[in-house]
Each structure stands twice: as structure tokens, then as C-alpha cells.
Amino acid sequence: MREAFRLAEEEKPGAAHLELPEDIAAKQTDERPLTRSHTRRPVPEDKAVAAAVERIA
């Protein structure tokens, strides 16, 4: 589950499809849902962006 959510949120965010066998999907559980872990996307430094803009211009 965690891997599916991680893949859905990283790089190209989008939908993820999980397919479970019928016998597993039909089972009841008392477990609590997993807590969401936050993915941090890298952000370029302002200095690097300015240098790129300068080169493009």
C-alpha cells in the first residue's frame, strides 16, 4: 500500500491501481488505516534558477 501511494505521488503524480485477490479483498479487519507519509519534492535553489534564466535569455 505504501509503495503504491509513494509511486502515485512521486515524479508524475497520478492514479495508482491496486488489485487484491478476492479472498483477501473480502476479509474484514480491525486495523486502522495507514497514516499518510508526506513526500518532499526537491526544489532548486534560487541561484540555480537565476543562472538558468540568464543562460536562456
Protein Blocks (a to p, Z undefined) as FASTA:
>chain_A
ZZmmmmmmgojacdddddddfklmmpccfbdcddddddddddddfklmmmmmmmmZZ
